[in-house]
Amino acid sequence: MQPPPLPAPEEIALLEPFERIGLDRIELVASVSQAEAAAELLLAEPVWGFDTESKPTFQAGEASDGPHTVQLAVLDRAYVFQLHEPGCRAVAGELLARGGIVKAGFGLHDDKRRITHKLGVEPQDVLDLDTVFRSQGYRRQMGVKAAVAVLFNRRLLKSKRAATSNWASRQLTPAQVLYAANDAWAALRVYHALGGVTGSSA
């Protein structure tokens, strides 16, 4: 049985917006004390939405020193970890290296490589949701925006300006925080809509 066709970008643009998690439910995590408090709440959950952001590189051959943020989401809250402080980096790394908790997201191969390089850990139990869609017969790579359109018939709002902004800044804008958190949160919503698939792949 063939899966439903992927909607074209112009078709997605006509859909009603997908709900977003608001700033009132997003924690910006920049210190070790904030990171430890976030970790305590996250560790009570069996699955997290997962994504990272890195400052874009514009020069040919320029290497990224990202990720600059790590986003982890549960259904009622999302956490945006900034990785400037060593203590905050260490807690984020410990969370990603923790086995037994699914970290679900899209296009995570590069994220995993960068995390290993920057944080010195190998993320465990990472589930790239694109592999789930491929197992259902989708041939093209599936990103979070297309997945939301397929599963919810809604359009995930994503700001191109935020996507290409300076994620290395110590003062992230509200638009950046919303963008980062909602990519991870929407991935978690997709995971649940798929029936809580299991497996580890990226």
N, C-alpha and C positions, 0 to 999 in steps of 0.2 A: 504494500500500500504506500503510495507516494505521500510525503508530508505536504501540508498546505504550502503554497508558493510563498517565497519571501516577498513582502511588499516592496515596491520601488520607493526610492527616497521621496519622490513627489507624492506618492500615496501616503507615506508616513506623515508627511507635512500637513495633510488634511485631517489627521486623526485628532480626537480630543486629547488634551494633555494628561499624562500619567500623574497620579498624585506624587508629591514629594515629601520627604521628611524635612521639617522646618528647622530653622536655626535654634528654636527653643528645645529641640531634642538632639542637637548636635553638640558634642563636647570637643573643644579644641584643646589638645593635650600637648603641653610644651615643657613641663617639668617632671622630675622623677616622682614627686608626690601625686601629681595629676595622673601620671602613667600608672602608678601602683593602684590608685583608686579605680581607674578604668579597667585595669586587669582583673581586679576582684569581681567586678560585675560581668565582664566578658567570660570569665572562666566558669560561670554558672550556666553557660549556654552551650549546646552541642554543635552549633554551626554558626559561622560568621560570614557575612558578605565581605569580600576582600578586594582591595585595589590599591594602587600606588600612584603618585604623581611625581614627575621629575621636571626640573627646569628644562625647557627646550634648548637644543643646540642648533645653531644656525650656520656654523662654519663647517665646510667639508673636512671630515676627519676629526672633528672636535668630539672628544669623549665626554659623555655625561657623567657627573659625579652623583647622580641620583641613586635611589629615590630620595626625595626631599620630604615627602609625606607618605605615611602608611594609613590607609583607612580600613577600619573594621566596624561592621555594623551588625546589630541584632534588630529584631523587628520593631522595638520601641525606642531605639537610640542608636546613634552612630558616633564614632570616635575618629577624629583626624589627628594622628600623631605627627608632630613636627620633630624632625630628627637632628636638630642642632645640638641639644644637650646630650652628653654621653650617657647620663642616667636614663633619659627618656629613650634613647636608642637601644640601650641594653634591655629595657622592659619590652619594647616592641619586638626585639629580636627573640626574647624568651617566649613571647606569645606565639610568634610565627613558628618557632621550633617545637611548640607543644604538640605532641601526638594526641590522637583521639578526638580532636575537634576539627570538623571540616571547614576549610577556608575556600569559599566558592566565589568565583569571579570569571572574567573573560580575558583571553589573550595574555595569560599569566606567565608564559615561558620567559619573556624578557624580564618581567618583574622579579621572578625567582632568581634569575642570574644576577640582577643588580643587587638584590637583597643579600645574597650570599657574599658578593664582593664588598658591600658596604657594612653590613651588620655581622658578617662572619658566622652566619647560621644557615642551615639548609631548611627552608620551610617544609613542614610536614603536613600530610593529609590535605594537600591543595587539590581542588577540583576545578579544572577549567571547563566551564559549562559549554564552551564551543564543542568539546568532544562529545557531549551528550547529544547535542543537536546533529552532529555528524553521524552518530550511531542511529539516529532516526531518519537518516537519508538526505539531510541537507548537505549540499556539496560546497557551497560557499562558506567562508568563515563567518561565523555569527558573532556579532558584537551585542552589547547590552541593549542598544537602541532598537536593533532589529528584533531581538528576542522579546522585548517588551511589546513591540508592535504585533508579533506573531501570537503571543500568549494572552495579552490583555486587550489587543486592539486599541492601544493607546500610544501616544507619542511621548517619549522621554525627552524632557527639555534639557538640552545640552548647549552651553554657551561656548562658541568657538573662541571668543576672546578669553574666557577663563581657561580653556584647555591649553592655550599657548602662552599663558601668563607666567610670571616669575614665581615658581613654586619654592624657590630657595629663600624667599623673603621671610623675615621673622614675623612680619605683620601681614598675615593673609587677609584679604578683603572678604566681606560677607559673601560675595559672588563666588570666590574661590572655595570657601568653606562649603557652600551649598553644592557646588559642582562636585567636589571631591567626595563628600559624604554620600551624595545621592547615587553616584556610580556604584559604590559598595552596597548601599541599601537596595537599589534596584536589582543588583545581582542576587541578593538574598531573596527578594520577592520572586525572582525567576526560579531560583532553586526550589522554593516551596511550591510554586505553580507546576513544576515538573514532577511533583510528588516526593520531594525529599530524596532525590537520587543519591546513591552512594558510589564511592570509588575515589581514586586518587590519580590525577593525571594532569600534566601541564607541559 
